[in-house]
Amino acid sequence: MIEIQQASVMVLLSGIFTGVIFGFILQRGRYCMNSAFRDVVFINDTTLFKVWLLSLSIAIVGANLMEDMGLFGDFGLRRQSFNIIANMVGGYIFGIGMVMTGGCGSGVIYRMGEGYVSAILATIGFGLSLVATYHGPLKPVMDFFKGFKITIGSGEDAVLNPALWDLVGGEDFKWAVIAFVALAMMVYSLKGRLFTHKPKKGYMPGVTGILIGIVVIFALWASYYCGGQTRGLSVAGPMSEATLMLIMGNSMSRFDPMFDFWGLFKGSWSALYVIGIPIGAYLSARGLAEFRFQAPPADELVRVFCGSLLMGFGAAVAGGCTIGHALTGMTTLALSSITTTIFIMLGCWTMVYFMFVKKSVS
C-alpha cells in the first residue's frame, strides 16, 4: 500500500512539475506552433519555425541516445503505427482548426494562464471534441480512418511502427539518418536571429528552442519512470484524459500508475501534466506583468469554438496534435508523425490563405 501511494504521489508531482515548466517556457518564449507554421506563409517570418527545428535537433539526438542506452527500459521510445489515411486526414483537419482557433493545442492551453477568455473556450471545445471522438459518437469515424495501416517488411521482419530509417535499410542506418536530419535542422535554424534578437520581455528565440528541446527529453524520461510509458509531451490524448478526470472522476487511461486523489478522482501522468501548463504560464505572465482577462467579440468566440472542435476531432483521428506529433513524435522520427506534421502544415496554410491572404488580396 505504501509503495502504491508513493508511486501515486510521484505521478502527481512529476506530472504537474513537467507541465508547469513547459507552460512557463511557452509563455516566456511566446511559442505556439500555429504561429510557427502560419508565419512562414502569412508574414514571411521563419523565426518560430526555426525555434521548432532547433528544439527538434536537440530532442532527436538526446532522446534516441537515451533509448539506445536502455534508459527507457523495454518500452523504448513510443512510435505510433503508420495509419496513413488517419494521419493525413486528421492532420489536415487539425491544421485548419488551429488557424480558426488562433493557436495549437498547447497554445490555447498556455494562453489560459495569460487570462484569454477565448483560450478558455477553445480548451473546453478541444477537450469535449477529443472525448467525443475517442470515446463517443465520433469514434466509429476515427476507427475507420485508422483502419488503413502501413508496415514495412513482411512476416517476422515486419516493422509495425516504422521510423524514417526503416525506409533506407532499418536500424543499421538509424544514426546515419539521425545525424543527417538533426544536423540539417540545426544548420538551418541557426541561420537567422535566434540568438541576436532580444525581445523586451521573455526569452530570446534561441533560448526558447534549447529549453523546449531539453524539456522534450526530460518529459520522456519523467513519463516513463513516473507515468508508466514514454509518452512525453503531448496534448490530444492527455487533454482527453484531463477532461474525463474532471467530468467523470477518472482519466480512463490505459497507462498505470495513476494518481488517486483520495477516491475523488484518478488522473494519469499526462492529464496532470496538461493541468500544469496553464499554471506555469500564469506564473510566467504574472512575473512579466502580462496577466489580464481579455474577451474578444462574440463572432470571434464562435469562430474560436468551432475551430477548437475541428482541432479535437483532427487530433484524435491523427493520433496527436502539434505537440504529440510535430514535437515528441518527430523526435522519434516515426513516419506517422512526419506525415501528420506535413498535413498539419498543409491544413494550416490552406486556412491561412482563406482567412488572411485571400482577404488582403481582394
N, C-alpha and C positions, 0 to 999 in steps of 0.2 A: 504493500500500500504506500509506503514511504517513497519507494523508487518511482511508482506511478505518479505520485504527487509532485516529486522533483522534476520528472520529465514534463509534466503539465506546466509547471511554473517556467521551465526553460522555453517551452513553446511560446508562452505569453511574452516573456522578457525579450527573447531574441527576435520574435516576430515584430513586436511593437518598436523595438530599437532600430531594426533594419528599415522599417517604414519611416520612422522619424528622421533618420539620417538621409534617406533618399528624398523625402519631401523637402527637407532643408536645402539640399543641394539643388533640386529642381527650381525652387523659388529663388535662391541666390543667383543661379545661373540663367534664370528666365528661360528655362529649357522645356520645350514642348515639341514633339516630333511632328505634329501637324505643321507648326511653323517651320521646322527644318525642311520638310518636303515641299510645303506650299511656297516658301520664299524663293526657292530655286527658279520657279517659273513666273511668280507673281511680281517680285521686285528685283529679280536677278541677283539675289543675295545668297551666297552659299555658306555663310558663317556657321549657322546652326547645323547645316548638313555636314560640314567638316568637323564640328564638335562630335556629331554622331559617329563619324568614321574614326575619329581619334579614340573615342571610348571603345569602339569595337576592336580596334587594333590591339589595345591593351588587354581587353577581356578575352579575345580569341586565344592569344598566346598563354595568358595566365591560367584560364580555365582548362584548356586542353592539356597543359603541362601538369596541372593538379590531377586530372583524370588519369594520365599515364603513370603518375606516381602512386596511384591507388588511394588517393585521399577521399574519393567518393565511394569507396568500397565496391561491392559488386554492381551497384546501380550505375556507376559512371555518369556521364552527362545525359540528360534526358532529351533525346532527339525524337520528335514526333514522326509517326508514319506519314508517308508521302501521299496524302489524299488530294491528288492534283486538282480535281474539279472543285472540291470544297475550298482548297487554298486559294484558287483563282477567284471564284465567285465571292466567297466570304471576304477575302482581302479587298476586292474591288468595292464591294458594298460598304465595308468599314471605311475605306478611304473617302468615299462620297460623304458618309455620315459625319466624319470628323471635321470636314470643312464646314458643313452646315452647323455643326455644334460649336466650332471655333476652338477646338482642342482635341487632342487624342485622349485615350483613357486616363493616363496618368496626369495629363494636362488639366482636365476638368477636375480631377480629384484634388490635386495640389492647390488649384485656384480657389477651392472652398476655403482653404486656410488663409486666403487673402481677403475673403469676405464677398466674393462674387455670388450673387443670388442665382445668376444663370448657371454657374458651375454646380451649385447645389441641385438645381432642377435637372441638369444634364446627368449628374451622377445617379439621381433617382431613376431617370428613364433608362440609363445604361444598365443599372442593376436589374430592373424589372424585365427588360428585354432579354438579358442574359438568362435569367431564371426561366422565362417563358420558352426560350429556345433549348436550353439544357434539359429542363425537366417538365415543361408544359406543352401547350398545343402546337408549338412550332418544332418540337423535337423530331417528328417524322420527316420534316423537310430537311433538317440538319443531317439526320441519319442517311437520307437518300443521297445527298451530295458527298457524304463521307464514305459512301459505298464504293467509290472509284479509287482504288489504291494501286500504287505502283511500287514494285520491288525491283531490285537489281540482282540478277543472277537467278538461279533456279535450284530446287531441291534443298539439300542441306546447306548449300553455299549461298542461298538467297539472303540478301540484306533487306530486312523488313523496314528499318528506319534509316534509309540511306543518307549519307553526308556527301559533300561536294567531291571528296577524294574517291568515292566509290564510282564516279564517272570516269576516272582515269587510271583505275587499277586497284583500288582498295586501300587497306590500311598501310601497305608498304609505301604509299605515296602521301600519307597523311601530313607529315611535317613539311614536305616539299610544297604542298598546296597551302598549308597554313602560313609558311614563310612568305610565299608569293602574295597571298591575299593581304596579310597583315602589313607587309612592307609597302604594298601599293596604297593601302588605305592611309598608312602613316605618312608617306611621302606627299600624297595629295592633300591631306588635311593640314599639313604644316606649311603649305604654300598659301599663305594668307595672313590675316591679322589676329590669329588666335591668341598669340602671346604679346601682342603690341597694343591691342585695343583695350584700354582700361575704362570700363563704364563708371559713371558717377557713383553707382551703388552696386553691390553684389560682386560676383566673381567674374574675372575676365574669361572669355570663351575657352581658352586652352585649359585653364584650371578646372572649369566645369567638365570638360571632356575627360581629363585624367581622373577626376573624382568619381564620375559615373562609371568609368571602366573598372575602378577599384571596387566600387560598391556592387557591381555585377558579380565580380569574383567572390566577394565576401558573402553575398546573398546565396550563391550556390552552395557555399560551404555551410552557412548557417541553416539553410533549409534542409540540407542533408542530415546534419548532426542533431538538429533540434526538431525538425519537422517531418522526418522520415523519408524524404525524397528530394532529389536535386532539382527542385522547381525554380529556385532563384527568383529574380524579379519577373513579375508578370502582373497583369491586371484583370483580364477577362475572367478566367476561372476563379481567382481569388475574390473578385468583386461579386460574382455569383454566390460564392460561399459566405462572404460577409453579409450579403443581403438575406440569405437564408438564416444565418445566425441571428440577425436582428429581428427577423419576422417570425421564424419558426422555432428559434432557440437551438438550432443545430446546423452546422455548416454542411452536413451531409457529404463530407469529404471522404474519399477512399484512401486518404493518406493518414496514417497514425504516426505519433500520438496527437491528440487534440487537447486543448486547454479546457478543462471543465470548471466553469465559474460557479462553484458550489451548487451545482444542479440546475442553475437558472438557464445557462446556455453552454453549448460546446462549440469552440472555434478552432479551426485549423491554423497552422502557422501562417499560411498565406492570407487568410481572412484577417488575421490580426495585423499582419504587415500592411495591408491596404488601409486599415484604420489609422495606422501610424503616419501615413503620408500627409494628410491634411494637418495633423498635429505638428509635424516638422515644418511644414510650410508656414503655419501660423506663427511658430516661434521665430522663424526667419523674418517673416513680414513685420512682426512686432518689433524685432530688433532693428529693422530698417525704417520703421515708422511708415509702413506701407499698407497696414491693415485698415480697411474701412469697408462697410457694407455698400455694395453698388448694385442697383437694379436697373436693367435695360428696359426699353419699351416693350409693350406686350407682344407686338408682332415678332420681335426678335426672340422672345422667350418661346413662342410657338415653334419657330424655326429651330431653335436650340434643342427643344424637347424632341421634335421629330428626328433631328439628326442623331440624337443620343439613342433613339430606338433602332435606327439603322446600324449604328455602331455596335450595339449589343448583339443584334442578330448576326451581323457580319463577323464579329469576333468569335461568336460561338461556332458558327459554321467553319470558319478558317482554323479554329483551334487555338486562337490567341489574337492579340492586337499588336500595336506597335512595340510595346514593351516585351510581351511574351515571344513575339516572332522577330521583330526588327532589331531587338537588342539582345535578349537572352538566347532566343532561338538562333539568331545569326552568329552568336558566339560559338555555338556548336557546329556551325556551317551545315546544318541539316537542310536538305533540298526542300523540305516542306516550308521551312522558314524563309529561305531565299525566295521561293516562288510567291509566298504570301506577301512578303515585303515589296516585291516588284509590283504586284497588283494593288497593294495599298497605295503606292505611289501613283499608279495609273488612275485609280479612283480619285485620289486627291487632286491630281492635275486636271482631270475631267471636270470636277466640280469647281475648281478654281477658275477654269475657263468660263463656265456658265454664270458663276456668281460675280466675278470680278473683271476678267479680261473682256468678255463679250460686251458687258455693260459699258465699260470705259471706251470701247471702240465705237459702239453705237451712240 
